[in-house]
Amino acid sequence: MTDAASRGAPVRIRRALLSVSDKTGLVEQAQKLAAMGVELVSTGGTSKLLKEAGLDVKDVADLTGFPEMMDGRVKTLHPAVHGGLLYLRDNPSHVKDAETHGIGAIDLIYVNLYPFEATVASGADFETCIENIDIGGPAMLRAAAKNGAFVAVCTDGGDVDAVLAEMEAANGEVSVALCRKLAAKTYARTAAYDSAISTWYAEQLGEPAPDWASLGGKRQQSLRYGENPHQKAAFYVTGEKRPGVATAKQLQGKELSYNNINDTDAAYELIGELGAETPAVAIIKHANPCGVAQGSSIIEAYRAALACDS
């Protein structure tokens, strides 16, 4: 049995699996892990980058006994990887199985997924979008998150920084509280990723009302408050590039509230109905139009809209 005597014990990071698409800041983070005695395991381009930086890295192929194949479609889908992520360190039967089959524990995993959303947003063709659907990444993330009492799972560089901060403060250990927080974030991230894929696929097939539909988004900002001052709220975006509040730039003023965003969106949608040929202004309060007008210029339209209730 390992030294994690209970599900509340800190997780000591001895081995980390790093397999990322966006490699920003990775070398520095890997160097910090290596300096704390962590064994590094990696795949493909990630492994190449770390080795070029002078780090000692084990290829995942050496862990699994199988090379990457099928243009990289198959590289981490193997018991040596998933067993190392999933086995319960405090379960004697699991520990025995791991020892019998030569499966070593993986205590930290960092995977940021293939850039599917960005690929779609770039206007790429169907096959290019398909090739940017990550399979092994979500599988590893979900496996690690299921075992969140024993594995630290990271989906972006900020997660890795949080883990490193705890390791540096606690002699290489990470609290279960942080691991479980990261596990919850991981399931939200993979759900949003799959939502983006299913939404795109339905659009490709021309299905406006598929049997199953989901919506996933990333928090763009925390709001001052919700519909009422005692409520908390945040603004989430799906990555869709349609013009609107989500893609607008705030030029001045204090942080927006839920009502500010809701009213701004209503105003944008309303003037969008009037066409782009003539300047238009809509004044909204609690999602209700108080004044709407068109004019030869924005200022003329604004003055006319303002005068609607006078």
C-alpha positions, 0 to 999 in steps of 0.5 A: 500500500502507498503512503496515502493512508486516507482519502484526505492525505496530501498527494505527493507528486513523484511522476508527472505526465505532460501532453499539451497542445499549447506549450506556453510556459511549459518548459519553466514549469517542467524545470520546476517539477524536475528540480523537485525530483519529479519524473517527467513522462511526455508525448510527441512534440511535448517530449521533443520540446522538453528534451531540447530544453535539456530535461530528462523525459521518458517517452510515453511509448517507453511506458506503454511498450507501444509507439505512437501510431496512426498519425498520433491518433493512438498514443496514451490509450493504454492500461499503463497510462490509465491504470496509473491514473485510476488505481486507488492508492489505498485499495490493496487489490488495486495496488496488487494489480498495479504491481502485478502488471508493472503499472506505476502511479501517475500523480500529476497530469497536465493536458490542454486539449487540441484547439478544436474551438479555435480551429472551427472559429478560424473557418477550417474545413470539415476534415481539419476540424475532425482532426482537431478533436482530441480523444486521448486528452479528454480520456486521460483528464477524466480518468485523473479527475475520477481519482482526484483524491490521489491525482492532481489534474491540470487543464491549463497553465494556471492550474500547474502554477497552483500545483507548483505553489503548493508543492514548493510550500509543502515539500512536494505535496499537494492538498486533496482540497486543491486536487478535488477543485481541479477535478471539478474544473476538469469535468467542466472543461471536458464537458464544454469541449464535447459541447462545442464538438456536438454543436458544430457537428449538428450545424454541419448536418443542418440539424437545428434541433438534435435529439441531444443538445448542450451548452458549454462556456468559459467564464469571461468575467465576474459581474458586479452582481446578478439581476439583483444586488444580493445575487452573484453572477458571471459572464460566460462565452462559448467561443462563437465569433458572432458580433455582440456583447461577448466580442465587444470592448468596454471603453469606459465605466465601471464593471458591468452587471448582469442587467447591463449585459442583458440590456446591451444584448437586447439593444444590439439584437434590436438594432440588428433587426433594422438593418445596417444601412441606416444608423440606429440607436436603442435605449433599453431598461430591464430588457424593455425598449424605452426608445428606438430610432434611426437617423442620418447619423448616430447622434441624430438617432440617439437624440431621437431615441432619447426623445421617444418618451418625452 
